[in-house]
Amino acid sequence: MAKDTLSITDNRTGKSYELPVEHGTIRALDLRQIKTGPDDFGLMTYDPGLTNTASCKSTVTMVDGDNGILRYRGYPIEQLAERGTFLETAYLLVHGELPTQSELEEWQYNIVHHTFIHENVKKFMDGFRYDAHPMGVFVSTIAALSTFYREAKQIHDAECRKHQIHRLIAKAPTLAAFAYRHMSGMPYAYPDNDLSYTGNFLSMMFKTTEAKYEPNPALERALDVLFILHADHEQNCSTNAMRAVGSSAVDPYSAMAAAAAALYGPLHGGANEMVLTMLREIGSVKNIPAHIERVKNKEVRLMGFGHRVYKNYDPRAQIVKEVAETVFEVTGRNPLIDIALELERIALEDEYFLSHKLYPNVDFYSGIIYEAMKIPIPMYPVLFAIGRTPGWLAQWQESLEDPDLRIVRPRQIYLGEGERQYVPIDQR
Ligand code: ACO
């Protein structure tokens, strides 16, 4: 009869063990009993990059990478992107259910009424060099918020947590836009709480002398959809950072700064920036075959392609491609889209990409939209961070409520020197 267990025979000792299997996993600690003798520490798994390790149980987001499926709290990403708003999606991620009308109004009120930042934040923003990368500024200023809200350390108080969640979702666009204004030498534009979440962000980015900035509704909606698409993606690098740093019981501002720092890298949220740089370098459709050859020779990676989990088309990439067309109706066609489409067409027919299961990911097309909207390239990872904020917070909150939570502290395989004696410098 089938049993939910795994039998292991240790050929080093001839001993057999039976380990429980739950949710398709064994508990790594159950391996510790497998020893060659009393001095043996016990068996561990070796998993660099955590490619086959479930680090937590979660109910937030489901990704089925083989079939190209993404759901937040059970809702398909396609439906949320078509019919939902970003703040509604943020509520869903954080609370687990879609809000009723009154819950949504209260949530929006709470977010809108936390968009301002302390005036001192502006002062240290001014201290960054004139051309500081806005993602570096974003990471630093998110961390700095912990010095303003010291009660945020009470991470086990659900009410207190809720307050910090409102603040972080509300202030992320303000810090992001202020970082851009600093980089471009423009005066900071304060939040306009009459506008939508995304409309207010566009206002803080682009408002100049007009008394009231009026965002283009199509661009406002496009950005809202992009934020929805980026809102969560289960245990990716930055979410893992959020959970790992949060496991030390630090405040959410410090944990989210770590998550944002993880996002900054070109293999993660920095990829959208790299895609644009790559498309500009390619410059013309006629140069694509030569670029594909360089990728296949492993001289460069095709940025915006490939994913640890998706071994099929990333469903977000398809939606972003559609959003691009709605944006181009307002801004005019970004010529880089033709290079991107041709690159995708060739890559999807090429044996190298097919055999490696490399498909466009969410960031392959997002930068082209941002560029058409006149958002400068260094802001792309920052936009990703705004969108990902509710996901990080939902996952952080879930981790704190998890009875299995322990400080994240992996093991290592030590392969260094055995004990040796200190040698004075004149004798080395
Ligand atoms: N271009 C060319 N080859 C690639 C690419 C790519 N973009 N991605 C992976 N490969 C190849 C690797 O060379 C390797 O080939 P090999 O087996 O012949 O040696 C194989 O595919 C597996 O690659 P890994 O790096 O082991 O895959 P991993 O799952 O560790 O990496 C990652 C995933 C980091 C996303 C990778 O695909 C990549 O670097 N992509 C480009 C950067 C990018 O777009 N990142 C954004 C990811 S989405 C996001 O964070 C929102």
Residues whose N, C-alpha, C, O or C-beta is under 5 A from the ligand:
A	BS01	ACO	P266 L267 H268 G269 A271 V295 V300 R301 L302 M303 G304 F305 G306 H307 R308 H356 N361
